[in-house]
Amino acid sequence: MARKKLASYCFKLLLLTSLMAWSTVLSQDSSPGKHSEELRIGGILDLTTHIGKEERAAMQVAIEDLFSDVDLNPQPYLSKTPAEIPQEQSLQFILQINKSKANYTVASCYSDTIGVNAAKKLIKRKHVAAIVGLRTWPETFFVAEVGNKSKVPIISLSNEVPSWSDSNRPFLVNAARSQFAQMKAVAAIISSWKWRKVNVIYEDINSAVSGIIPYLISALQDAGSEISELLPLIPTLSDHSLSKSLRDLKNGQCRVQIVHASAPVAAKIFRNAKRIGMMEKEFVWITTVDTMNLIDTFDASIISSMQGVVGVKSYYSRSTMQFKNFRFRFNSKFRELYHHEPYHEPCVYALQAYDAMRAVSLALKDGVPSSKSFRNTTNNSLMLSISGEKIVSRISASNFEGLAGAFNFQKGILSPERIFRIINVVGKSYREIASKYSKSMRLLGSVFWPGAPWSVPRGWALPTSAEPLKIGVPVSNSHKEFVEVVYDQLGRGVVVKGFSINVFDATLKFLPYYLPHIFVPFNGTYDSLVEQVKLQNYDAVVADTAIVAKRFQSGDFSQPYADPGLQMNDLAIVDVETLRSTGAKIGCDGGSFVVAYLRDVLNFHPDNIVKIYSGDDYAKLLLVPYLKVFLAKYCEGFTTSGPIYKVGGFGFVFQRSSPYLPDISEAIVKVVESGTLKDLENSLTSSY
């Protein structure tokens, strides 16, 4: 069974198109005995795929349009019949099908071998001036070598031809637009909803690994996201193995999946994902153009399994007269060639094939010299000889508005796609939510997500197993209101509580993902505790940690969660006589002359003088958060006065360049804006 499938997959069509081009003199004389000049273009297509069939029809339409002037002077839904085309513009099509019975065990080589053999046959036997087709880079790689040796231009339709290829293969022209730019659109979707982690599922072929996947990784990094899991899939993977791999992703934390695969592989992915419950609420699925460009050909069962999927689709104008004329003629040609197959709107690959064939045909037509050299061919026709270098040069100099966009080259590369359609699969089809992408997709309106919700998924869920962050907390803290470590009496663990811990817990609730963590008590100074982050003994520190310059050498601080600054602690009533008569308490440095001054000069009762002995405690007293607790704890007569001298405040410490730090800081801001921090501060002082 596998051998039959592979043999079917490897069928190739050798499309040999003959163009009849007459000189001015010959075009006026079609009497017997005169010879026509024959220009031949070869095509290597895979007719077992829908793409290949559309490409074949589009190429033939392109040649007919060139000599019927339909493309240059479009008339709505009209095209010239063969009888209406002047005799000097008559056309001849020669089709040859090469079938190969391949052995499954060496499948990776067969498509390339067939392409090479097909190219040799077209060049040696049919004397083609150029070859168009070749949808994959591995096949293009080997056929381009044949083109180099024979000096015959190879016009590839592969989306992922490496940029370095043209330097070693001067007769190779890539006539498909690079899809690297689409990865920025994918990253923009991810960034718009603040998903920091994604899984990437991709079809494991050489061009994906060495070509477009690195661009996706780079685009995600620029958008502030990282890849949680990379899942490569071979096209022949069984449903059982695929389901097992998908279950591994399902058991993890990340719920955002990016699929970069061909339409058949993507259909298999979604069919299995639906079966194991991965197309439900909280899951996010985003696909690339490789899938969405063929969504119009998907049957109802595939569409049903893709409900809620968001994808990137190539953009091209469907409102121009040029496209409408093409669609009409393409429809007729496709039905003529494949009358048993259902008709769909021409996909972007058909448009690319049309534009490529037009560019090649124009290069050959415009290359007919005034004084021509001919040579006899095996079928007694005259073949016009045009050098491959000139053909490549003319194609590279092309500049026309094609069906798939502007057809011109910049430094040997076809101008890339810059606009994409963002679509959302809903019901029996899909809806377009944008005709181009921007850095913020939230302006696009509601999106129908898997599982039927319109609310944006968080992008994460509680994992079955995850490595928790190790967070250091201080044991020797004189301000227990902020952090207190309580050991279980049975020695089975610790309980960490306090204002700083409460703020951290509130912050986690605003994260767009679950952050597993454990608190690890540390017995030492705060500077030593922060140093442990630098030593990578801890992932973070959660405490009443003051943000001071020297500590930045050990880690990065989050947004401050407590009022920054130093301030004087003073009395609400500043009259000394009133202070004495009311028995107000006065705080001062316990080791300075101020104690004696207050007692002996100002006659304050010793019981009303609060002595502060250590410099550390004195500094802490001046920090605004401690002042609030001090005022609530000791008496209502204290107040703060004077200016606030700005310093860092309290913050959480994370390792340098931690991917969590931006999210933590943003979440702290949300804690403040929601009023949660104010409630926690009130709870901190209301108990006194």
LUMFI-259360 format. One line per field, with one value per residue (C-alpha): residue in three letters; x, y, z. Coordinates in Angstrom, 1 decimal. Each point is the difference from the previous one (the first is absolute). Example, Ala and Ser with C-alpha at 12.3 -4.5 7.8 and 13.67 -1.06 7.14 Angstrom:
REM residues 2
type	(ALA/SER);
c1	(12.3/1.4);
c2	(-4.5/3.4);
c3	(7.8/-0.7);
This chain:
REM residues 688
type	(MET/ALA/ARG/LYS/LYS/LEU/ALA/SER/TYR/CYS/PHE/LYS/LEU/LEU/LEU/LEU/THR/SER/LEU/MET/ALA/TRP/SER/THR/VAL/LEU/SER/GLN/ASP/SER/SER/PRO/GLY/LYS/HIS/SER/GLU/GLU/LEU/ARG/ILE/GLY/GLY/ILE/LEU/ASP/LEU/THR/THR/HIS/ILE/GLY/LYS/GLU/GLU/ARG/ALA/ALA/MET/GLN/VAL/ALA/ILE/GLU/ASP/LEU/PHE/SER/ASP/VAL/ASP/LEU/ASN/PRO/GLN/PRO/TYR/LEU/SER/LYS/THR/PRO/ALA/GLU/ILE/PRO/GLN/GLU/GLN/SER/LEU/GLN/PHE/ILE/LEU/GLN/ILE/ASN/LYS/SER/LYS/ALA/ASN/TYR/THR/VAL/ALA/SER/CYS/TYR/SER/ASP/THR/ILE/GLY/VAL/ASN/ALA/ALA/LYS/LYS/LEU/ILE/LYS/ARG/LYS/HIS/VAL/ALA/ALA/ILE/VAL/GLY/LEU/ARG/THR/TRP/PRO/GLU/THR/PHE/PHE/VAL/ALA/GLU/VAL/GLY/ASN/LYS/SER/LYS/VAL/PRO/ILE/ILE/SER/LEU/SER/ASN/GLU/VAL/PRO/SER/TRP/SER/ASP/SER/ASN/ARG/PRO/PHE/LEU/VAL/ASN/ALA/ALA/ARG/SER/GLN/PHE/ALA/GLN/MET/LYS/ALA/VAL/ALA/ALA/ILE/ILE/SER/SER/TRP/LYS/TRP/ARG/LYS/VAL/ASN/VAL/ILE/TYR/GLU/ASP/ILE/ASN/SER/ALA/VAL/SER/GLY/ILE/ILE/PRO/TYR/LEU/ILE/SER/ALA/LEU/GLN/ASP/ALA/GLY/SER/GLU/ILE/SER/GLU/LEU/LEU/PRO/LEU/ILE/PRO/THR/LEU/SER/ASP/HIS/SER/LEU/SER/LYS/SER/LEU/ARG/ASP/LEU/LYS/ASN/GLY/GLN/CYS/ARG/VAL/GLN/ILE/VAL/HIS/ALA/SER/ALA/PRO/VAL/ALA/ALA/LYS/ILE/PHE/ARG/ASN/ALA/LYS/ARG/ILE/GLY/MET/MET/GLU/LYS/GLU/PHE/VAL/TRP/ILE/THR/THR/VAL/ASP/THR/MET/ASN/LEU/ILE/ASP/THR/PHE/ASP/ALA/SER/ILE/ILE/SER/SER/MET/GLN/GLY/VAL/VAL/GLY/VAL/LYS/SER/TYR/TYR/SER/ARG/SER/THR/MET/GLN/PHE/LYS/ASN/PHE/ARG/PHE/ARG/PHE/ASN/SER/LYS/PHE/ARG/GLU/LEU/TYR/HIS/HIS/GLU/PRO/TYR/HIS/GLU/PRO/CYS/VAL/TYR/ALA/LEU/GLN/ALA/TYR/ASP/ALA/MET/ARG/ALA/VAL/SER/LEU/ALA/LEU/LYS/ASP/GLY/VAL/PRO/SER/SER/LYS/SER/PHE/ARG/ASN/THR/THR/ASN/ASN/SER/LEU/MET/LEU/SER/ILE/SER/GLY/GLU/LYS/ILE/VAL/SER/ARG/ILE/SER/ALA/SER/ASN/PHE/GLU/GLY/LEU/ALA/GLY/ALA/PHE/ASN/PHE/GLN/LYS/GLY/ILE/LEU/SER/PRO/GLU/ARG/ILE/PHE/ARG/ILE/ILE/ASN/VAL/VAL/GLY/LYS/SER/TYR/ARG/GLU/ILE/ALA/SER/LYS/TYR/SER/LYS/SER/MET/ARG/LEU/LEU/GLY/SER/VAL/PHE/TRP/PRO/GLY/ALA/PRO/TRP/SER/VAL/PRO/ARG/GLY/TRP/ALA/LEU/PRO/THR/SER/ALA/GLU/PRO/LEU/LYS/ILE/GLY/VAL/PRO/VAL/SER/ASN/SER/HIS/LYS/GLU/PHE/VAL/GLU/VAL/VAL/TYR/ASP/GLN/LEU/GLY/ARG/GLY/VAL/VAL/VAL/LYS/GLY/PHE/SER/ILE/ASN/VAL/PHE/ASP/ALA/THR/LEU/LYS/PHE/LEU/PRO/TYR/TYR/LEU/PRO/HIS/ILE/PHE/VAL/PRO/PHE/ASN/GLY/THR/TYR/ASP/SER/LEU/VAL/GLU/GLN/VAL/LYS/LEU/GLN/ASN/TYR/ASP/ALA/VAL/VAL/ALA/ASP/THR/ALA/ILE/VAL/ALA/LYS/ARG/PHE/GLN/SER/GLY/ASP/PHE/SER/GLN/PRO/TYR/ALA/ASP/PRO/GLY/LEU/GLN/MET/ASN/ASP/LEU/ALA/ILE/VAL/ASP/VAL/GLU/THR/LEU/ARG/SER/THR/GLY/ALA/LYS/ILE/GLY/CYS/ASP/GLY/GLY/SER/PHE/VAL/VAL/ALA/TYR/LEU/ARG/ASP/VAL/LEU/ASN/PHE/HIS/PRO/ASP/ASN/ILE/VAL/LYS/ILE/TYR/SER/GLY/ASP/ASP/TYR/ALA/LYS/LEU/LEU/LEU/VAL/PRO/TYR/LEU/LYS/VAL/PHE/LEU/ALA/LYS/TYR/CYS/GLU/GLY/PHE/THR/THR/SER/GLY/PRO/ILE/TYR/LYS/VAL/GLY/GLY/PHE/GLY/PHE/VAL/PHE/GLN/ARG/SER/SER/PRO/TYR/LEU/PRO/ASP/ILE/SER/GLU/ALA/ILE/VAL/LYS/VAL/VAL/GLU/SER/GLY/THR/LEU/LYS/ASP/LEU/GLU/ASN/SER/LEU/THR/SER/SER/TYR);
c1	(0.0/2.8/1.8/-3.2/-0.4/3.6/-0.1/-3.2/1.7/3.0/-1.9/1.3/-1.4/2.5/-1.8/1.6/-1.5/0.8/-0.2/-0.4/1.7/0.3/2.0/-1.7/0.8/-1.0/-3.2/-1.3/0.7/-1.4/0.2/1.1/3.7/0.7/1.4/-1.1/2.3/-0.6/0.7/-0.5/-0.4/0.1/-2.0/0.6/-3.2/-1.4/-3.5/-0.9/-0.5/-2.6/2.7/1.6/-3.2/-0.8/3.6/-0.4/-3.3/1.4/3.2/-2.1/-2.2/3.1/1.3/-3.4/-0.4/3.4/-0.8/-3.7/0.8/-2.6/2.4/0.9/-3.5/-2.4/-3.7/-2.3/-0.5/1.0/2.9/0.8/-0.7/2.7/-1.9/0.2/3.8/1.9/1.8/3.4/-1.0/-1.0/0.9/1.0/0.0/1.9/-0.5/2.0/-0.7/2.9/-1.1/2.4/-0.5/2.1/1.1/-1.3/3.2/2.0/-2.9/2.1/1.9/-2.7/-1.6/3.4/1.1/-3.2/0.5/3.6/-1.0/-2.9/2.3/2.5/-2.7/-1.5/3.4/1.6/-3.1/-2.3/2.5/-1.8/1.2/-1.0/-1.7/-2.6/-1.4/1.7/-1.9/2.5/3.6/1.6/-1.3/0.9/3.6/0.7/-1.9/1.9/3.3/-1.4/-0.9/3.5/1.7/-2.4/-0.2/-3.8/-1.8/-1.9/-2.9/-1.0/-3.3/1.3/-0.7/3.1/3.0/2.9/1.5/3.4/-1.2/0.3/3.7/0.8/-2.8/-0.1/-2.7/-2.4/-2.7/-2.4/-3.4/-1.9/-0.1/1.9/-2.3/2.4/-2.0/-3.1/1.8/-0.2/-3.7/-0.2/2.1/-2.2/-3.0/1.8/1.2/-3.4/-1.5/3.1/0.7/3.6/0.4/-1.0/0.4/1.1/-1.2/1.7/0.4/3.5/1.5/3.4/-1.3/-2.1/2.9/2.7/-2.4/-3.1/0.0/3.0/-1.9/-3.0/2.3/1.6/-3.4/-1.4/3.0/-0.4/-3.6/1.0/-1.1/1.9/-0.5/-1.0/0.1/1.1/-1.9/1.4/-2.3/0.9/-2.7/-0.5/-0.5/-2.8/-3.1/1.0/3.4/-1.4/-2.6/2.7/2.1/-3.0/-0.9/3.4/-0.7/-3.4/1.5/2.2/-0.7/0.0/-3.3/1.1/0.9/1.5/-0.3/2.3/-0.8/-1.3/-3.8/-0.1/2.1/-1.9/-3.3/1.4/1.2/-3.4/-1.9/2.0/0.0/-3.8/-0.2/2.2/-1.7/2.5/-2.5/-1.8/-0.2/3.3/1.9/1.3/1.0/1.7/1.0/2.2/-0.6/1.0/-3.3/-2.3/0.8/-1.8/-2.9/-2.4/0.7/-0.7/-3.0/-2.6/1.6/3.3/-1.7/-2.0/3.2/1.5/-2.7/1.6/3.3/1.7/2.2/2.1/-0.9/1.7/-1.5/-0.9/-2.5/-3.2/-1.7/2.1/-1.1/3.2/-0.9/-3.6/1.0/2.5/-2.5/-2.4/2.5/1.7/-3.4/-0.6/3.5/-0.1/-3.4/1.4/3.0/-1.7/-3.7/-0.5/1.5/-1.9/0.9/1.3/1.2/3.6/2.4/3.1/2.2/-1.9/0.5/3.7/0.2/-1.8/2.3/3.1/-1.1/-0.8/3.4/1.7/-2.1/0.6/3.7/0.0/-2.4/2.0/3.2/-0.7/2.9/-0.5/2.5/-0.6/2.1/-1.9/0.8/-2.1/-1.6/-1.0/-3.6/1.0/-1.0/2.3/1.1/1.0/3.3/0.1/2.7/-1.0/1.9/-2.1/-3.2/1.0/1.0/-3.4/-2.0/2.0/-0.8/-3.7/-2.2/-3.8/-3.0/-0.7/-3.0/1.8/1.5/2.8/2.3/3.5/3.3/2.1/3.6/-1.1/-2.9/-3.7/-1.5/-1.4/-3.6/-0.6/-3.8/-1.7/-3.6/-0.8/-2.9/-2.0/-1.7/-3.6/-2.9/0.2/2.7/2.0/-0.2/2.6/0.9/2.6/1.4/3.4/1.7/1.2/1.9/-3.2/-2.8/-2.3/-1.5/-1.4/-2.9/-1.2/1.5/-1.8/2.4/0.0/-2.8/-2.3/1.0/0.5/2.1/3.7/1.7/2.7/2.3/1.0/-1.4/1.0/2.6/0.1/3.7/2.2/3.3/-0.9/1.9/2.2/-0.8/2.1/-1.6/1.8/-0.3/1.7/-2.4/-0.8/-3.2/-2.1/-2.9/1.7/1.5/-0.2/1.2/-1.9/1.3/-2.4/0.1/0.4/2.8/-1.9/0.5/-0.3/-2.7/1.0/-2.4/0.0/-0.7/2.7/-1.2/-3.6/1.1/1.9/-3.0/-2.2/2.5/0.0/-3.8/0.6/2.5/-1.1/1.3/0.5/3.3/0.8/2.3/1.2/1.2/3.5/0.9/3.4/1.8/2.3/0.0/-2.1/3.1/1.1/-3.5/0.1/3.4/-1.4/-2.0/3.3/1.4/-3.1/-0.8/-3.4/-2.1/-1.4/-0.3/-3.4/0.3/0.0/3.2/1.0/1.0/3.5/2.7/2.5/-2.6/-0.4/3.4/-1.7/-3.3/-2.8/-2.8/-3.7/-2.2/-0.1/-3.1/0.4/0.3/3.6/1.7/1.3/-2.1/0.2/-2.2/-1.5/-3.0/-3.4/0.3/3.4/-0.4/2.4/-2.2/-2.9/2.2/1.1/-3.5/-1.6/2.7/0.9/2.8/3.1/2.3/3.7/3.4/0.5/3.7/0.2/-0.2/-3.6/-1.2/1.5/-1.1/-3.6/0.1/2.0/-0.6/-3.5/-1.1/-1.6/-0.8/2.5/-2.9/-1.1/3.4/0.2/3.7/1.3/3.4/1.2/0.9/-1.8/-3.2/0.3/0.3/-2.9/-2.1/0.5/-1.2/-3.6/-1.5/1.5/-1.2/-3.6/0.3/1.7/-2.6/-2.8/1.8/1.1/-2.5/-2.2/1.9/2.8/-0.1/2.5/1.2/2.5/0.8/0.4/3.5/-0.4/1.7/-0.8/-2.7/-0.6/0.2/0.3/3.4/0.4/3.0/1.4/-2.0/-2.6/-2.9/-2.5/1.2/-1.9/-3.2/0.5/0.5/-3.1/-2.0/1.1/-1.3/-3.3/-0.1/0.3/-2.5/-2.6/0.1/1.3/3.2/-1.9/-2.2/3.2/1.5/-3.2/0.1/3.6/-0.8/-3.5/0.8/1.8);
c2	(0.0/2.4/-0.7/0.8/3.2/1.0/-0.9/2.1/2.9/-0.1/0.2/3.0/1.8/1.1/3.0/0.9/3.1/1.1/3.7/1.0/3.4/1.4/2.8/2.9/-1.5/-3.5/1.0/1.4/-3.2/-3.2/-1.8/-3.7/-0.6/2.8/-1.1/1.4/0.9/-2.1/1.1/-2.7/0.4/-3.0/-0.4/-2.5/-0.3/-2.5/-0.8/-2.1/3.2/2.6/2.7/-1.8/-0.2/3.7/0.9/-2.0/1.8/3.4/-0.5/-0.8/3.0/2.2/-1.0/0.4/3.4/1.1/-0.4/0.9/3.3/-0.8/0.9/3.3/1.1/-1.8/-0.3/-1.3/-3.7/-0.3/-1.9/-0.7/-3.5/-1.8/1.0/3.6/0.0/0.9/-2.9/1.5/-0.3/-3.6/-2.1/-3.6/-1.9/-3.3/-1.8/-2.9/-1.9/-1.8/-2.5/-1.6/-3.0/0.9/-2.1/1.5/-0.6/2.6/2.4/3.1/-0.4/-0.8/3.4/1.5/-2.8/0.3/3.8/-0.5/-2.6/2.1/3.0/-2.0/-1.3/3.4/1.5/-2.8/-1.3/2.9/2.8/2.3/3.6/0.0/-2.1/1.3/-1.8/-1.8/0.7/-1.3/1.2/-3.4/-0.7/3.4/-0.5/-3.0/1.2/3.3/-2.0/-1.4/3.5/1.3/-2.7/0.4/3.8/-0.2/2.3/-1.7/2.1/-1.3/0.4/-1.1/2.4/-0.8/0.3/1.1/3.5/-1.5/-2.3/2.5/0.5/-3.7/-0.5/2.9/-1.6/-0.3/2.6/-0.2/1.2/-0.5/2.6/-0.6/-0.9/1.2/3.1/-1.9/-1.0/3.6/-0.2/-3.2/1.7/3.1/-2.2/-1.6/3.3/1.6/-2.3/-0.1/-3.7/-0.4/-3.7/-2.0/-3.4/-0.4/-3.0/-0.2/-2.4/-1.4/0.6/1.5/3.3/0.6/-0.7/2.0/2.6/1.5/-1.4/2.1/3.0/-0.9/-0.5/3.4/1.7/-1.4/1.1/3.5/-0.1/-1.0/-3.6/-3.3/-3.5/-2.5/-3.1/-0.7/-3.0/-1.2/-2.3/-2.1/0.0/-3.8/0.0/-2.4/1.3/-2.0/1.6/3.5/-0.3/-1.1/3.1/2.3/-1.5/0.9/3.6/-0.2/-1.1/3.0/3.6/1.8/0.1/2.1/-2.1/1.2/-2.3/0.3/-2.9/-0.9/-0.2/-3.8/-0.2/2.9/-1.8/-3.1/2.1/1.6/-3.2/-1.7/3.2/0.0/-3.6/0.3/3.2/2.6/2.1/1.0/3.1/1.6/-1.4/2.3/-1.2/2.3/-1.2/1.3/0.6/-3.6/-1.1/3.0/0.6/-3.2/0.2/0.6/-3.6/-1.6/-2.1/0.4/-2.5/1.8/3.4/-1.5/-1.1/3.5/2.1/3.0/-0.2/3.3/0.1/2.0/-0.1/1.6/3.2/0.8/2.3/-1.8/3.1/0.9/-0.6/-1.9/-2.5/-0.3/-0.8/-2.5/-1.7/-0.5/-1.5/-2.0/-1.5/-1.1/-1.5/-1.8/-1.6/-0.9/-1.8/-1.4/-0.1/-2.7/2.2/2.6/3.6/2.5/3.5/0.1/0.0/2.2/-2.7/0.0/3.8/-0.4/-2.6/2.3/2.9/-2.1/-1.4/3.4/1.3/-2.9/0.4/3.7/-0.6/-2.4/2.0/3.2/-1.9/-0.8/1.8/1.7/-2.4/-3.5/-3.1/-3.3/-3.7/-3.0/-2.0/-3.7/0.8/2.1/3.3/2.9/0.8/3.6/0.1/2.6/-0.1/-1.0/3.0/2.4/-1.8/0.3/3.6/0.9/-1.9/1.8/3.3/-0.7/2.8/-0.5/-0.2/-3.7/-1.8/-0.8/3.5/2.1/-2.3/1.6/-1.1/1.8/-1.3/-3.2/-0.6/0.4/2.8/-1.6/-0.1/2.9/-0.3/-3.1/-0.8/-1.1/-2.5/-1.8/-3.4/0.3/-2.3/-1.5/2.4/2.9/3.7/2.6/2.0/2.1/0.6/0.9/-0.5/2.6/-0.3/0.1/-2.4/0.9/2.8/-2.7/-0.8/-3.3/-3.3/-3.3/-2.3/-3.8/-1.3/2.8/2.8/3.6/0.9/-0.1/-3.2/0.4/-2.1/-2.3/-2.5/-1.9/-2.5/-3.6/0.5/3.1/1.1/2.7/3.2/0.0/3.2/1.2/1.6/1.5/-1.7/2.7/2.8/2.4/1.2/-3.1/1.9/-0.1/-3.5/-2.7/-3.6/-2.4/-3.5/-2.9/-1.5/-3.5/1.2/-0.8/3.4/3.7/2.6/3.4/2.9/3.8/3.1/-0.7/-3.6/1.2/2.5/-2.7/-2.4/2.8/0.7/-3.6/0.2/2.6/-2.0/-1.4/-3.5/-2.2/0.5/-3.0/1.0/-1.0/2.2/-0.8/1.6/1.7/1.0/2.9/3.7/1.4/0.7/-3.6/-1.2/2.1/-1.3/-3.6/1.1/0.9/-3.4/-1.6/-1.7/1.7/1.1/3.0/1.7/1.0/2.3/3.6/0.4/3.7/0.9/1.4/0.5/-2.6/-2.8/0.3/-1.7/-3.2/0.1/2.0/1.6/0.0/3.1/1.3/-1.3/2.3/3.8/1.0/2.7/1.2/2.3/1.6/-1.4/2.9/0.9/1.1/2.9/1.7/2.2/-1.3/1.1/-1.9/-3.1/0.0/0.6/-2.7/-2.6/-0.4/-2.5/1.3/-2.3/0.7/-1.6/-1.8/0.4/3.7/3.1/0.5/-2.2/2.2/3.1/-1.2/-1.0/2.8/3.0/-0.6/-1.8/-3.0/-2.9/-2.9/-2.4/2.0/-0.1/-2.9/-0.9/-1.4/-1.6/-1.7/1.9/-2.7/0.4/3.8/-0.2/-2.3/2.3/2.7/-2.2/1.0/-3.6/-0.4/3.4/-1.0/-3.0/1.9/2.7/-2.6/-2.1/2.5/2.9/2.2/3.1/-0.7/1.3/0.5/3.4/1.6/-1.0/-3.6/-0.7/-2.4/-3.4/-3.3/-1.4/-3.7/-2.4/-3.7/-1.2/-2.3/-1.3/2.2/-0.1/-2.2/-0.5/0.3/3.4/2.2/-1.9/0.3/3.8/0.3/-2.1/2.2/3.1/-1.9/-0.8/3.8/1.0/-2.5/1.3/-3.3/1.5/2.7/-2.7/-1.9/3.2/0.7/-3.5/0.5/3.0/-0.6/-2.7/2.4);
c3	(0.0/0.9/-3.3/-1.9/1.8/-0.6/-3.6/-0.4/1.9/-2.3/-3.3/-2.0/-3.0/-2.5/-1.6/-3.3/-1.4/-3.5/-0.8/-3.7/-0.6/-3.5/-1.2/-1.8/-3.4/0.8/1.8/-3.2/-1.9/1.2/-3.3/-0.2/0.1/2.5/3.3/3.4/2.8/3.1/3.5/2.7/3.7/2.2/3.2/2.9/2.1/2.4/-1.3/3.0/1.9/-0.4/-0.2/-2.9/-1.9/0.5/-1.0/-3.3/-0.9/1.0/-2.1/-3.1/0.6/0.3/-3.5/-1.6/1.6/-1.2/-3.7/0.2/1.8/2.6/2.8/-1.5/-1.1/2.3/-0.9/2.7/-0.1/-3.6/-1.7/-3.6/-1.3/-2.1/-3.1/0.9/0.5/-3.2/-1.7/0.9/3.6/0.0/3.0/0.5/3.3/0.5/3.3/1.3/3.3/1.7/2.6/2.4/2.3/3.0/2.9/3.3/2.0/-2.0/-0.6/0.8/-3.3/-2.4/-0.6/-0.5/-2.4/-2.0/-0.3/-1.2/-2.6/-1.2/-0.4/-2.0/-2.2/-0.6/-0.8/-2.1/-1.8/-0.2/-0.2/2.4/0.5/3.7/2.7/2.4/3.1/2.8/3.1/2.6/0.7/0.0/-3.4/-1.2/1.3/-2.2/-3.1/0.2/-0.3/-3.3/-1.1/0.8/-2.1/-2.9/0.3/0.1/2.4/2.9/1.3/3.4/1.7/3.4/2.8/2.0/-2.4/2.2/-0.8/-0.6/-2.8/-2.9/0.6/-0.8/-2.6/-2.5/-2.1/3.0/0.4/2.9/-1.2/3.3/2.7/3.2/2.8/2.7/0.5/1.0/3.2/1.1/-0.4/2.1/2.7/-0.1/0.7/2.9/1.4/-0.3/2.6/2.2/-0.3/1.2/-0.8/-3.1/-1.4/-3.6/-2.1/-3.3/-2.9/0.2/-3.5/-0.7/-1.3/3.2/2.3/-1.8/-1.5/1.6/3.6/1.1/-1.2/2.1/3.1/-0.6/-0.6/3.3/1.9/-1.3/1.1/3.5/-0.2/0.2/-1.4/2.7/-2.2/-3.6/-1.5/-3.4/-1.9/-3.1/-2.7/0.3/3.8/1.1/1.8/3.1/0.2/-0.8/2.8/2.5/-0.9/0.3/3.4/1.2/-0.9/1.6/3.3/0.1/1.1/-3.4/-1.8/-3.1/-3.0/-3.2/-3.0/-3.0/-2.3/-3.4/-0.3/0.1/3.1/1.7/-0.7/1.7/3.0/0.5/-0.4/2.7/2.2/0.0/0.8/3.1/1.3/-1.1/-1.9/3.2/2.1/1.0/-3.0/-2.7/-3.5/-2.5/-3.5/-2.8/-3.7/-0.8/1.5/-0.5/-3.6/-0.8/2.5/-2.9/-1.1/3.4/0.4/2.7/2.4/0.0/0.5/2.9/1.8/-0.5/1.8/1.7/-1.9/-0.8/-3.0/-2.4/-3.7/-3.0/-1.2/-3.6/-1.4/-1.2/-1.2/-3.0/-3.6/-0.6/2.8/-1.1/-3.6/1.2/2.4/-2.9/-2.4/2.8/0.9/-3.6/-0.3/3.3/-0.9/-3.4/1.6/3.1/-0.6/2.7/2.8/1.9/-1.0/2.6/-0.2/-1.4/2.8/0.3/-1.4/-3.2/-0.2/0.7/-2.8/-2.4/0.8/-0.3/-3.4/-1.2/1.0/-1.8/-3.1/-0.2/0.4/-2.9/-2.2/0.5/-0.6/-3.6/-1.8/-3.4/-1.6/1.4/0.1/-0.3/0.3/-1.0/2.7/0.0/-0.9/-3.1/1.6/0.3/3.6/0.7/2.0/2.8/2.6/3.5/1.4/-2.0/1.1/3.7/-0.5/-1.6/2.7/2.8/-1.7/0.0/1.3/-0.3/2.3/0.3/1.4/3.2/0.3/-1.5/-2.0/0.3/1.5/2.6/0.1/-1.7/2.3/-0.9/2.0/3.2/1.3/2.3/0.5/1.3/0.7/3.6/0.0/2.6/-0.6/1.0/-1.0/-3.5/-1.2/1.3/0.5/-0.7/3.1/-1.7/-3.5/1.4/3.3/2.5/3.3/1.9/-1.1/2.9/-2.2/-2.3/2.2/1.5/-1.1/0.1/2.0/0.3/2.3/-1.2/2.4/-1.1/3.0/-0.5/1.3/2.6/-2.0/2.9/2.4/3.1/-1.2/1.1/0.8/-0.1/1.6/2.6/0.5/3.1/1.8/2.9/3.1/3.0/3.4/2.2/-0.7/2.8/-1.9/0.2/-1.4/-3.4/-0.1/2.7/-0.3/2.3/0.3/0.3/3.5/-1.5/-2.3/-3.1/-1.6/0.4/-0.3/-1.5/0.6/0.2/-2.1/-2.6/-0.4/-0.5/-2.6/-1.9/0.1/-1.3/-2.8/-1.1/-0.6/-2.6/-2.0/-3.3/1.0/3.0/1.8/2.3/2.9/3.5/2.8/1.4/3.4/0.1/3.2/-0.7/-0.9/-2.8/-2.1/0.4/-1.0/-3.2/-0.7/-0.2/-3.1/-1.7/1.0/-1.5/3.3/-0.1/-3.0/1.9/3.3/1.5/3.0/1.2/-2.1/-0.4/-3.6/0.4/-2.6/1.2/-0.1/-3.7/-0.3/1.2/-1.9/-1.5/1.9/-0.8/0.0/3.7/1.8/3.1/0.2/-0.9/2.0/3.4/2.2/3.4/2.8/1.8/2.2/-1.2/2.5/-0.1/3.1/2.7/2.9/-1.4/-0.5/3.6/1.4/-2.1/0.7/-3.7/-0.8/-1.7/-2.1/-0.2/-0.3/3.2/0.0/-0.7/2.1/-1.1/2.8/2.7/-1.8/-0.1/3.6/1.6/-2.2/-1.4/3.2/-1.8/2.3/-0.6/-0.6/-3.0/-1.7/-2.5/-0.4/-3.3/0.5/-3.2/-3.1/-2.1/2.0/-0.2/-3.8/-0.1/2.0/-2.6/-2.9/-0.8/0.2/3.5/1.1/-0.8/2.2/2.7/0.1/0.2/2.6/2.6/0.1/-1.9/0.9/-2.4/-3.6/-2.8/-1.1/-2.3/-3.5/-1.2/-1.2/-2.8/0.0/-1.5/2.3/0.4/-2.9/-0.9/-1.3/-3.0/-1.9/-2.7/-3.2/1.6/-2.5/2.9/1.2/-2.6/0.7/3.8/-0.3/-2.2/2.4/3.0/-1.9/-0.4/3.7/0.7/-2.6/1.1/3.6/1.3/1.4/1.8/1.7/1.0/1.5/1.9/1.4/1.0/2.2/1.1/2.5/2.4);
